Amino acid sequence: MIKIEKDKLGIQDYFYIGYLYLIILGIVSDAIFYGIFGISYLSYTTILDALISPLSLLANNWKISIFLVFMFWLMRMYFTKWMFNLYKYFKVKKWYKKIYNIEKLDKKYAELEKKKNNVEGMMFIFFLLFISMRTGMGIGMKQRFTKEEIIPNYTLIFKDNTRLDVKKVGQNSAYFFYFIPGEEIITVTPIADNLKQIKVLKNKK
């Protein structure tokens, strides 16, 4: 594996890495989310959709954003500070010395401490958090739709002027994903070819 030295990276390199990171994050998280509903999302997405997806989700859901930032802060604090403090506290305990080889652990934690502010590690932690959150959202939504009555929150007006009240699951630049009340399978509709207007039903949840 080739490792790029940080001091050799320029602004364009960081931009490119961030660009790839968001695309991979968007593709993986959306593929898992829609896969829970039996949808092969890769057939309905583009690179631009994948790039925007994580940013759009966080921007449009402040509660999720706050929770994710808080969890990321907790995990960052644990892996960069609390973990080492806990080890220093326990390593002097007699029962701990009987269970673990302190000499080996000292070397292990010394190596970890050198990497505690590793950017790649922080990116990996955020990736895991985001994927876990998206997976939980999908499972939770599917369980609610299975157990509870589907209450429409959007009205779709098609180009032939027919109307349909639906429960939105998601949307990207080209497709609208939704449940029709009474049905158990997600419907996917191309926006440009079929829809004339998408209206929010404000009085319904």
MDAnalysis code that builds the backbone (N, CA, C; Angstrom):
import MDAnalysis as mda
import numpy as np

u = mda.Universe.empty(615, n_residues=205, atom_resindex=np.repeat(np.arange(205), 3), trajectory=True)
u.add_TopologyAttr("name", ["N", "CA", "C"] * 205)
u.add_TopologyAttr("resid", np.arange(1, 206))
u.add_TopologyAttr("resname", ["MET", "ILE", "LYS", "ILE", "GLU", "LYS", "ASP", "LYS", "LEU", "GLY", "ILE", "GLN", "ASP", "TYR", "PHE", "TYR", "ILE", "GLY", "TYR", "LEU", "TYR", "LEU", "ILE", "ILE", "LEU", "GLY", "ILE", "VAL", "SER", "ASP", "ALA", "ILE", "PHE", "TYR", "GLY", "ILE", "PHE", "GLY", "ILE", "SER", "TYR", "LEU", "SER", "TYR", "THR", "THR", "ILE", "LEU", "ASP", "ALA", "LEU", "ILE", "SER", "PRO", "LEU", "SER", "LEU", "LEU", "ALA", "ASN", "ASN", "TRP", "LYS", "ILE", "SER", "ILE", "PHE", "LEU", "VAL", "PHE", "MET", "PHE", "TRP", "LEU", "MET", "ARG", "MET", "TYR", "PHE", "THR", "LYS", "TRP", "MET", "PHE", "ASN", "LEU", "TYR", "LYS", "TYR", "PHE", "LYS", "VAL", "LYS", "LYS", "TRP", "TYR", "LYS", "LYS", "ILE", "TYR", "ASN", "ILE", "GLU", "LYS", "LEU", "ASP", "LYS", "LYS", "TYR", "ALA", "GLU", "LEU", "GLU", "LYS", "LYS", "LYS", "ASN", "ASN", "VAL", "GLU", "GLY", "MET", "MET", "PHE", "ILE", "PHE", "PHE", "LEU", "LEU", "PHE", "ILE", "SER", "MET", "ARG", "THR", "GLY", "MET", "GLY", "ILE", "GLY", "MET", "LYS", "GLN", "ARG", "PHE", "THR", "LYS", "GLU", "GLU", "ILE", "ILE", "PRO", "ASN", "TYR", "THR", "LEU", "ILE", "PHE", "LYS", "ASP", "ASN", "THR", "ARG", "LEU", "ASP", "VAL", "LYS", "LYS", "VAL", "GLY", "GLN", "ASN", "SER", "ALA", "TYR", "PHE", "PHE", "TYR", "PHE", "ILE", "PRO", "GLY", "GLU", "GLU", "ILE", "ILE", "THR", "VAL", "THR", "PRO", "ILE", "ALA", "ASP", "ASN", "LEU", "LYS", "GLN", "ILE", "LYS", "VAL", "LEU", "LYS", "ASN", "LYS", "LYS"])
u.atoms.positions = np.array([
    [0.833, -1.193, 0.000],
    [0.000, 0.000, 0.000],
    [0.873, 1.250, 0.000],
    [0.593, 2.165, -0.915],
    [1.376, 3.391, -1.020],
    [0.826, 4.438, -0.068],
    [1.693, 5.011, 0.710],
    [1.298, 6.029, 1.667],
    [1.817, 7.385, 1.208],
    [0.932, 8.342, 1.080],
    [1.309, 9.680, 0.644],
    [1.672, 10.514, 1.857],
    [2.823, 11.145, 1.794],
    [3.237, 11.986, 2.896],
    [2.415, 13.270, 2.903],
    [1.957, 13.655, 4.129],
    [1.059, 14.795, 4.260],
    [1.694, 16.093, 3.801],
    [3.024, 16.246, 4.016],
    [3.665, 17.501, 3.657],
    [3.813, 17.662, 2.147],
    [3.532, 16.590, 1.384],
    [3.604, 16.665, -0.062],
    [2.238, 16.925, -0.691],
    [1.196, 16.963, 0.123],
    [-0.146, 17.197, -0.375],
    [-0.428, 18.686, -0.493],
    [-0.996, 19.074, -1.631],
    [-1.389, 20.461, -1.827],
    [-2.885, 20.628, -1.666],
    [-3.369, 21.841, -1.879],
    [-4.799, 22.132, -1.737],
    [-5.616, 21.292, -2.712],
    [-5.133, 21.155, -3.925],
    [-5.852, 20.365, -4.927],
    [-5.937, 18.893, -4.523],
    [-4.893, 18.396, -3.880],
    [-4.889, 17.003, -3.421],
    [-5.946, 16.781, -2.346],
    [-6.006, 17.707, -1.389],
    [-7.008, 17.606, -0.326],
    [-8.423, 17.724, -0.901],
    [-8.585, 18.605, -1.884],
    [-9.881, 18.766, -2.530],
    [-10.298, 17.469, -3.220],
    [-9.348, 16.851, -3.912],
    [-9.622, 15.601, -4.627],
    [-9.954, 14.474, -3.652],
    [-9.189, 14.392, -2.558],
    [-9.450, 13.369, -1.536],
    [-10.831, 13.563, -0.917],
    [-11.162, 14.821, -0.598],
    [-12.487, 15.125, -0.041],
    [-13.597, 14.790, -1.017],
    [-13.354, 15.062, -2.287],
    [-14.321, 14.765, -3.350],
    [-14.591, 13.260, -3.425],
    [-13.526, 12.469, -3.452],
    [-13.674, 11.013, -3.495],
    [-14.331, 10.476, -2.226],
    [-13.961, 11.066, -1.094],
    [-14.502, 10.629, 0.194],
    [-16.018, 10.815, 0.232],
    [-16.500, 11.973, -0.215],
    [-17.940, 12.243, -0.213],
    [-18.678, 11.331, -1.192],
    [-18.076, 11.064, -2.331],
    [-18.715, 10.188, -3.320],
    [-18.863, 8.774, -2.765],
    [-17.773, 8.254, -2.190],
    [-17.822, 6.901, -1.612],
    [-18.806, 6.848, -0.460],
    [-18.783, 7.877, 0.393],
    [-19.711, 7.939, 1.524],
    [-21.155, 7.956, 1.041],
    [-21.431, 8.756, 0.017],
    [-22.787, 8.857, -0.516],
    [-23.260, 7.569, -1.154],
    [-22.403, 6.954, -1.956],
    [-22.772, 5.714, -2.648],
    [-23.036, 4.592, -1.654],
    [-22.111, 4.395, -0.719],
    [-22.248, 3.294, 0.241],
    [-23.457, 3.493, 1.152],
    [-23.616, 4.703, 1.700],
    [-24.711, 4.952, 2.640],
    [-26.077, 4.845, 1.967],
    [-26.211, 5.394, 0.755],
    [-27.491, 5.318, 0.051],
    [-27.789, 3.911, -0.445],
    [-26.743, 3.199, -0.864],
    [-26.937, 1.813, -1.317],
    [-27.454, 0.945, -0.176],
    [-26.914, 1.157, 1.021],
    [-27.369, 0.403, 2.195],
    [-28.788, 0.807, 2.571],
    [-29.050, 2.118, 2.605],
    [-30.367, 2.627, 3.003],
    [-31.468, 2.091, 2.092],
    [-31.309, 2.251, 0.797],
    [-32.349, 1.798, -0.135],
    [-32.339, 0.283, -0.300],
    [-31.174, -0.344, -0.072],
    [-31.107, -1.793, -0.135],
    [-31.986, -2.454, 0.917],
    [-32.168, -1.789, 2.049],
    [-33.046, -2.294, 3.112],
    [-34.477, -2.422, 2.607],
    [-34.840, -1.560, 1.651],
    [-36.187, -1.595, 1.069],
    [-36.236, -2.428, -0.209],
    [-35.132, -3.084, -0.535],
    [-35.107, -3.928, -1.723],
    [-34.841, -3.181, -3.015],
    [-34.285, -1.965, -2.917],
    [-34.013, -1.152, -4.096],
    [-32.525, -1.184, -4.416],
    [-32.185, -1.472, -5.674],
    [-30.788, -1.421, -6.119],
    [-30.487, 0.024, -6.501],
    [-30.047, 0.792, -5.510],
    [-29.921, 2.243, -5.689],
    [-28.890, 2.633, -6.745],
    [-27.879, 1.810, -6.965],
    [-26.837, 2.142, -7.938],
    [-27.409, 2.287, -9.349],
    [-28.582, 1.714, -9.576],
    [-29.225, 1.823, -10.889],
    [-29.920, 3.164, -11.065],
    [-30.057, 3.916, -9.980],
    [-30.818, 5.169, -10.026],
    [-29.997, 6.399, -9.642],
    [-28.707, 6.252, -9.479],
    [-27.909, 7.370, -8.979],
    [-26.823, 7.792, -9.966],
    [-26.277, 8.974, -9.720],
    [-25.172, 9.498, -10.505],
    [-24.060, 9.917, -9.550],
    [-22.901, 10.261, -10.092],
    [-21.785, 10.724, -9.274],
    [-22.172, 11.989, -8.517],
    [-22.893, 12.881, -9.184],
    [-23.311, 14.132, -8.543],
    [-24.267, 13.864, -7.390],
    [-25.187, 12.916, -7.578],
    [-26.122, 12.550, -6.501],
    [-25.368, 12.011, -5.296],
    [-24.392, 11.155, -5.555],
    [-23.599, 10.572, -4.474],
    [-22.805, 11.637, -3.739],
    [-22.286, 12.610, -4.486],
    [-21.492, 13.682, -3.897],
    [-22.337, 14.571, -2.991],
    [-23.538, 14.890, -3.441],
    [-24.409, 15.815, -2.706],
    [-25.159, 15.128, -1.573],
    [-25.426, 13.850, -1.702],
    [-26.280, 13.130, -0.756],
    [-25.928, 13.332, 0.724],
    [-24.670, 13.103, 1.156],
    [-24.352, 13.288, 2.581],
    [-24.548, 14.724, 3.044],
    [-24.145, 15.684, 2.195],
    [-24.277, 17.100, 2.544],
    [-25.745, 17.504, 2.633],
    [-26.550, 17.005, 1.704],
    [-27.978, 17.320, 1.690],
    [-28.682, 16.754, 2.916],
    [-28.330, 15.514, 3.277],
    [-28.947, 14.869, 4.434],
    [-28.657, 15.646, 5.708],
    [-27.409, 16.060, 5.892],
    [-27.021, 16.792, 7.103],
    [-27.599, 18.204, 7.113],
    [-27.650, 18.844, 5.946],
    [-28.159, 20.212, 5.861],
    [-29.664, 20.284, 6.110],
    [-30.386, 19.240, 5.700],
    [-31.848, 19.250, 5.811],
    [-32.376, 18.591, 7.086],
    [-31.474, 18.029, 7.885],
    [-31.891, 17.364, 9.135],
    [-30.963, 17.806, 10.264],
    [-31.304, 18.933, 10.893],
    [-30.403, 19.487, 11.907],
    [-30.282, 18.585, 13.134],
    [-31.349, 17.847, 13.461],
    [-31.279, 16.933, 14.607],
    [-30.258, 15.825, 14.346],
    [-30.290, 15.290, 13.123],
    [-29.344, 14.251, 12.750],
    [-27.927, 14.809, 12.758],
    [-27.777, 16.030, 12.252],
    [-26.456, 16.662, 12.200],
    [-25.873, 16.838, 13.597],
    [-26.707, 17.323, 14.527],
    [-26.255, 17.535, 15.903],
    [-25.863, 16.206, 16.548],
    [-26.695, 15.188, 16.344],
    [-26.413, 13.863, 16.909],
    [-25.117, 13.301, 16.342],
    [-24.941, 13.426, 15.028],
    [-23.752, 12.884, 14.390],
    [-22.487, 13.602, 14.865],
    [-22.565, 14.929, 14.945],
    [-21.412, 15.711, 15.420],
    [-21.080, 15.340, 16.862],
    [-22.125, 15.176, 17.686],
    [-21.914, 14.823, 19.094],
    [-21.258, 13.449, 19.219],
    [-21.757, 12.472, 18.456],
    [-21.185, 11.127, 18.500],
    [-19.753, 11.125, 17.978],
    [-19.501, 11.911, 16.929],
    [-18.148, 12.008, 16.386],
    [-17.202, 12.612, 17.428],
    [-17.681, 13.632, 18.137],
    [-16.872, 14.263, 19.187],
    [-16.553, 13.265, 20.293],
    [-17.559, 12.484, 20.703],
    [-17.343, 11.476, 21.746],
    [-16.293, 10.450, 21.314],
    [-16.436, 9.951, 20.100],
    [-15.498, 8.937, 19.615],
    [-14.099, 9.523, 19.432],
    [-14.035, 10.763, 18.969],
    [-12.730, 11.409, 18.800],
    [-12.044, 11.596, 20.153],
    [-12.826, 12.037, 21.142],
    [-12.272, 12.228, 22.480],
    [-11.803, 10.902, 23.067],
    [-12.575, 9.847, 22.803],
    [-12.196, 8.530, 23.333],
    [-10.881, 8.054, 22.717],
    [-10.780, 8.108, 21.391],
    [-9.605, 7.565, 20.714],
    [-8.372, 8.463, 20.802],
    [-8.565, 9.742, 21.132],
    [-7.409, 10.641, 21.209],
    [-7.031, 11.012, 22.645],
    [-7.920, 10.742, 23.613],
    [-7.620, 11.162, 24.985],
    [-8.086, 10.165, 26.035],
    [-9.378, 9.902, 26.090],
    [-9.947, 9.092, 27.164],
    [-9.379, 7.682, 27.197],
    [-9.157, 7.095, 26.036],
    [-8.639, 5.728, 25.971],
    [-7.275, 5.632, 26.655],
    [-6.432, 6.626, 26.417],
    [-5.096, 6.633, 27.006],
    [-5.143, 6.928, 28.508],
    [-6.050, 7.801, 28.909],
    [-6.215, 8.098, 30.336],
    [-6.715, 6.880, 31.108],
    [-7.633, 6.138, 30.487],
    [-8.157, 4.927, 31.120],
    [-7.056, 3.880, 31.276],
    [-6.243, 3.767, 30.245],
    [-5.149, 2.790, 30.311],
    [-4.154, 3.160, 31.415],
    [-3.800, 4.427, 31.500],
    [-2.863, 4.881, 32.535],
    [-3.429, 4.641, 33.938],
    [-4.757, 4.748, 34.031],
    [-5.417, 4.526, 35.327],
    [-5.400, 3.040, 35.711],
    [-5.717, 2.181, 34.743],
    [-5.834, 0.749, 35.033],
    [-4.495, 0.027, 35.082],
    [-3.488, 0.506, 34.377],
    [-2.220, -0.222, 34.271],
    [-1.488, -0.375, 35.606],
    [-1.810, 0.471, 36.564],
    [-1.154, 0.388, 37.879],
    [-1.921, -0.521, 38.839],
    [-3.094, -0.984, 38.421],
    [-3.895, -1.860, 39.270],
    [-3.336, -3.292, 39.236],
    [-3.305, -3.914, 40.388],
    [-2.736, -5.266, 40.492],
    [-3.519, -6.268, 39.659],
    [-4.856, -6.207, 39.714],
    [-5.676, -7.160, 38.967],
    [-5.490, -6.993, 37.456],
    [-5.227, -5.776, 37.027],
    [-5.031, -5.500, 35.603],
    [-3.697, -6.081, 35.125],
    [-2.683, -5.965, 35.981],
    [-1.365, -6.497, 35.651],
    [-1.386, -8.018, 35.548],
    [-2.270, -8.647, 36.318],
    [-2.367, -10.106, 36.284],
    [-3.030, -10.591, 34.991],
    [-3.907, -9.774, 34.452],
    [-4.654, -10.173, 33.251],
    [-3.885, -9.863, 31.972],
    [-3.239, -8.684, 31.939],
    [-2.604, -8.225, 30.702],
    [-1.089, -8.089, 30.847],
    [-0.417, -8.170, 29.702],
    [1.024, -7.959, 29.636],
    [1.263, -6.456, 29.481],
    [1.611, -5.779, 30.556],
    [1.742, -4.324, 30.567],
    [2.828, -3.842, 29.612],
    [3.913, -4.608, 29.514],
    [5.017, -4.201, 28.649],
    [4.579, -4.113, 27.187],
    [3.829, -5.125, 26.744],
    [3.334, -5.124, 25.367],
    [2.301, -4.026, 25.154],
    [1.431, -3.836, 26.158],
    [0.412, -2.804, 26.041],
    [1.018, -1.404, 26.024],
    [2.103, -1.217, 26.783],
    [2.784, 0.082, 26.777],
    [3.270, 0.434, 25.368],
    [3.847, -0.554, 24.691],
    [4.331, -0.331, 23.331],
    [3.175, -0.056, 22.368],
    [2.105, -0.830, 22.565],
    [0.934, -0.671, 21.695],
    [0.317, 0.712, 21.854],
    [0.123, 1.145, 23.104],
    [-0.484, 2.448, 23.348],
    [0.443, 3.594, 22.969],
    [1.758, 3.369, 23.054],
    [2.723, 4.393, 22.631],
    [2.618, 4.625, 21.121],
    [2.435, 3.530, 20.368],
    [2.273, 3.639, 18.923],
    [0.938, 4.315, 18.572],
    [-0.105, 3.940, 19.305],
    [-1.417, 4.531, 19.065],
    [-1.429, 6.018, 19.377],
    [-0.695, 6.397, 20.403],
    [-0.672, 7.808, 20.810],
    [-0.006, 8.681, 19.750],
    [0.953, 8.101, 19.026],
    [1.598, 8.845, 17.943],
    [0.632, 9.108, 16.790],
    [-0.381, 8.227, 16.669],
    [-1.329, 8.334, 15.558],
    [-2.689, 8.878, 15.993],
    [-2.778, 9.393, 17.219],
    [-4.092, 9.742, 17.762],
    [-4.782, 10.880, 17.026],
    [-4.019, 11.749, 16.382],
    [-4.626, 12.843, 15.616],
    [-4.559, 12.577, 14.117],
    [-4.477, 11.301, 13.764],
    [-4.397, 10.881, 12.377],
    [-5.685, 11.247, 11.630],
    [-5.544, 12.021, 10.547],
    [-6.709, 12.482, 9.773],
    [-7.461, 11.316, 9.161],
    [-6.718, 10.341, 8.636],
    [-7.355, 9.178, 8.020],
    [-8.220, 8.424, 9.032],
    [-7.720, 8.343, 10.267],
    [-8.477, 7.668, 11.320],
    [-9.770, 8.393, 11.639],
    [-9.720, 9.727, 11.680],
    [-10.916, 10.519, 11.953],
    [-11.937, 10.382, 10.816],
    [-11.427, 10.342, 9.594],
    [-12.312, 10.170, 8.438],
    [-12.986, 8.807, 8.477],
    [-12.232, 7.793, 8.904],
    [-12.786, 6.441, 8.998],
    [-13.859, 6.371, 10.078],
    [-13.621, 7.037, 11.209],
    [-14.594, 7.062, 12.301],
    [-15.884, 7.728, 11.833],
    [-15.760, 8.866, 11.149],
    [-16.949, 9.562, 10.644],
    [-17.686, 8.699, 9.630],
    [-16.933, 7.995, 8.787],
    [-17.528, 7.104, 7.791],
    [-18.376, 6.034, 8.467],
    [-17.821, 5.396, 9.499],
    [-18.554, 4.358, 10.228],
    [-19.797, 4.922, 10.906],
    [-19.664, 6.100, 11.496],
    [-20.805, 6.732, 12.157],
    [-21.918, 7.044, 11.163],
    [-21.537, 7.604, 10.032],
    [-22.525, 7.989, 9.027],
    [-23.230, 6.767, 8.453],
    [-22.466, 5.723, 8.150],
    [-23.046, 4.492, 7.605],
    [-23.980, 3.845, 8.635],
    [-23.550, 3.827, 9.897],
    [-24.384, 3.245, 10.962],
    [-25.679, 4.022, 11.118],
    [-25.575, 5.356, 11.072],
    [-26.759, 6.203, 11.195],
    [-27.719, 5.963, 10.038],
    [-27.188, 5.907, 8.834],
    [-28.027, 5.697, 7.637],
    [-28.683, 4.320, 7.676],
    [-27.957, 3.326, 8.135],
    [-28.512, 1.979, 8.261],
    [-29.641, 1.965, 9.282],
    [-29.417, 2.622, 10.416],
    [-30.454, 2.711, 11.451],
    [-31.694, 3.427, 10.957],
    [-31.495, 4.485, 10.155],
    [-32.636, 5.215, 9.591],
    [-33.460, 4.317, 8.686],
    [-32.780, 3.522, 7.864],
    [-33.484, 2.634, 6.950],
    [-34.257, 1.545, 7.667],
    [-33.605, 0.920, 8.655],
    [-34.264, -0.146, 9.417],
    [-35.452, 0.410, 10.199],
    [-35.248, 1.561, 10.831],
    [-36.324, 2.175, 11.609],
    [-37.504, 2.566, 10.743],
    [-37.221, 3.129, 9.575],
    [-38.295, 3.546, 8.666],
    [-39.066, 2.336, 8.152],
    [-38.351, 1.281, 7.819],
    [-39.017, 0.083, 7.304],
    [-39.908, -0.550, 8.368],
    [-39.436, -0.588, 9.602],
    [-40.235, -1.143, 10.695],
    [-41.507, -0.331, 10.935],
    [-41.381, 1.000, 10.868],
    [-42.553, 1.862, 11.055],
    [-43.566, 1.640, 9.943],
    [-43.074, 1.535, 8.714],
    [-43.986, 1.347, 7.591],
    [-44.647, -0.022, 7.625],
    [-43.978, -0.999, 8.248],
    [-44.530, -2.347, 8.356],
    [-45.601, -2.423, 9.441],
    [-45.374, -1.725, 10.550],
    [-46.264, -1.810, 11.711],
    [-47.361, -0.746, 11.719],
    [-47.074, 0.415, 11.147],
    [-48.018, 1.521, 11.233],
    [-48.619, 1.843, 9.869],
    [-49.711, 2.570, 9.906],
    [-50.351, 3.007, 8.671],
    [-49.470, 4.056, 7.989],
    [-49.331, 3.936, 6.693],
    [-48.524, 4.893, 5.943],
    [-49.333, 6.169, 5.720],
    [-48.871, 7.256, 6.286],
    [-49.555, 8.541, 6.158],
    [-48.813, 9.394, 5.134],
    [-49.484, 9.774, 4.045],
    [-48.823, 10.554, 2.987],
    [-48.306, 11.899, 3.506],
    [-47.186, 12.327, 2.967],
    [-46.664, 13.656, 3.303],
    [-46.328, 14.475, 2.063],
    [-46.558, 13.889, 0.889],
    [-46.335, 14.611, -0.366],
    [-47.459, 14.296, -1.357],
    [-47.754, 15.238, -2.229],
    [-48.664, 15.014, -3.337],
    [-47.879, 15.122, -4.635],
    [-47.946, 14.080, -5.448],
    [-47.278, 14.089, -6.740],
    [-48.301, 14.431, -7.815],
    [-48.004, 15.435, -8.617],
    [-48.874, 15.818, -9.725],
    [-48.160, 15.423, -11.012],
    [-48.739, 14.457, -11.713],
    [-48.117, 13.931, -12.921],
    [-48.431, 14.824, -14.125],
    [-47.745, 14.567, -15.214],
    [-47.890, 15.417, -16.396],
    [-49.264, 15.310, -17.046],
    [-49.996, 14.240, -16.733],
    [-51.372, 14.126, -17.240],
    [-52.371, 14.701, -16.246],
    [-51.818, 15.434, -15.202],
    [-52.613, 16.127, -14.174],
    [-53.271, 15.198, -13.152],
    [-52.936, 13.920, -13.176],
    [-53.413, 13.040, -12.105],
    [-52.597, 13.314, -10.847],
    [-53.237, 13.116, -9.691],
    [-52.594, 13.388, -8.410],
    [-52.480, 12.103, -7.599],
    [-51.438, 12.037, -6.786],
    [-51.232, 10.870, -5.944],
    [-50.581, 11.304, -4.632],
    [-51.246, 10.983, -3.520],
    [-50.678, 11.270, -2.201],
    [-49.782, 10.106, -1.789],
    [-48.550, 10.427, -1.425],
    [-47.562, 9.372, -1.140],
    [-46.759, 9.718, 0.105],
    [-46.025, 8.713, 0.603],
    [-45.086, 8.891, 1.704],
    [-43.675, 8.861, 1.113],
    [-43.010, 9.995, 1.164],
    [-41.676, 10.098, 0.586],
    [-40.646, 9.307, 1.397],
    [-39.804, 8.570, 0.688],
    [-38.690, 7.858, 1.306],
    [-37.382, 8.569, 0.992],
    [-37.274, 9.066, -0.226],
    [-36.071, 9.774, -0.618],
    [-36.205, 10.344, -2.010],
    [-35.174, 11.081, -2.424],
    [-35.195, 11.737, -3.728],
    [-33.771, 12.089, -4.140],
    [-33.488, 11.980, -5.430],
    [-32.238, 12.511, -5.951],
    [-32.552, 13.377, -7.163],
    [-31.580, 13.666, -7.974],
    [-31.798, 14.602, -9.074],
    [-32.737, 14.061, -10.154],
    [-32.862, 12.759, -10.256],
    [-33.645, 12.169, -11.339],
    [-34.842, 11.335, -10.895],
    [-34.838, 10.852, -9.632],
    [-35.889, 9.922, -9.212],
    [-36.493, 10.317, -7.862],
    [-37.765, 9.957, -7.714],
    [-38.498, 10.169, -6.462],
    [-38.887, 8.795, -5.928],
    [-38.506, 8.504, -4.681],
    [-38.763, 7.197, -4.059],
    [-39.870, 7.351, -3.021],
    [-40.910, 6.521, -3.118],
    [-42.041, 6.719, -2.215],
    [-42.867, 5.448, -2.021],
    [-43.656, 5.485, -0.952],
    [-44.639, 4.437, -0.682],
    [-46.026, 4.969, -1.012],
    [-46.823, 4.145, -1.659],
    [-48.237, 4.452, -1.865],
    [-49.008, 3.779, -0.740],
    [-49.852, 4.516, -0.006],
    [-50.615, 3.915, 1.092],
    [-51.331, 2.639, 0.647],
    [-51.151, 1.579, 1.436],
    [-51.775, 0.304, 1.107],
    [-50.840, -0.650, 0.391],
    [-49.684, -0.146, -0.082],
    [-48.723, -0.993, -0.756],
    [-47.492, -1.191, 0.124],
    [-46.808, -2.305, -0.067],
    [-45.643, -2.637, 0.762],
    [-44.327, -2.525, 0.014],
    [-44.397, -2.109, -1.237],
    [-43.196, -2.005, -2.067],
    [-42.970, -0.547, -2.458],
    [-41.718, -0.127, -2.423],
    [-41.374, 1.239, -2.819],
    [-41.593, 1.422, -4.321],
    [-42.130, 2.576, -4.694],
    [-42.276, 2.946, -6.094],
    [-41.220, 3.986, -6.431],
    [-40.597, 3.826, -7.571],
    [-39.578, 4.774, -8.033],
    [-40.072, 5.422, -9.315],
    [-40.164, 6.755, -9.305],
    [-40.684, 7.481, -10.461],
    [-39.653, 8.477, -10.980],
    [-39.354, 8.428, -12.279],
    [-38.461, 9.444, -12.868],
    [-39.130, 10.818, -12.785],
    [-38.422, 11.783, -12.289],
    [-38.999, 13.108, -12.076],
    [-39.240, 13.830, -13.395],
    [-38.252, 13.924, -14.244],
    [-38.350, 14.712, -15.473],
    [-39.382, 14.152, -16.445],
    [-39.476, 12.831, -16.534],
    [-40.354, 12.216, -17.526],
    [-41.806, 12.090, -17.079],
    [-42.039, 12.129, -15.768],
    [-43.379, 11.837, -15.277],
    [-44.023, 12.935, -14.431],
    [-43.239, 13.623, -13.643],
    [-43.814, 14.542, -12.660],
    [-43.838, 15.990, -13.146],
    [-44.972, 16.605, -12.894],
    [-45.155, 18.017, -13.226],
    [-44.883, 18.895, -12.006],
    [-45.254, 18.357, -10.819],
    [-45.080, 19.123, -9.586],
    [-45.035, 18.182, -8.387],
    [-44.267, 18.583, -7.381],
    [-44.185, 17.841, -6.120],
    [-44.577, 18.788, -4.994],
    [-45.660, 18.475, -4.297],
    [-46.168, 19.361, -3.247],
    [-46.049, 18.704, -1.872],
    [-45.687, 19.498, -0.895],
    [-45.615, 19.017, 0.477],
    [-46.986, 19.132, 1.121],
    [-47.420, 18.052, 1.781],
    [-48.673, 18.091, 2.535],
    [-48.340, 18.559, 3.948],
    [-48.433, 19.829, 4.206],
    [-47.998, 20.412, 5.459],
    [-48.828, 19.977, 6.673],
    [-50.072, 19.619, 6.463],
    [-50.942, 19.273, 7.575],
    [-50.896, 17.794, 7.917],
    [-50.048, 17.058, 7.224],
    [-49.949, 15.635, 7.488],
    [-48.523, 15.291, 7.800],
    [-48.340, 14.280, 8.667],
    [-47.009, 13.851, 9.049],
    [-46.761, 12.456, 8.510],
])
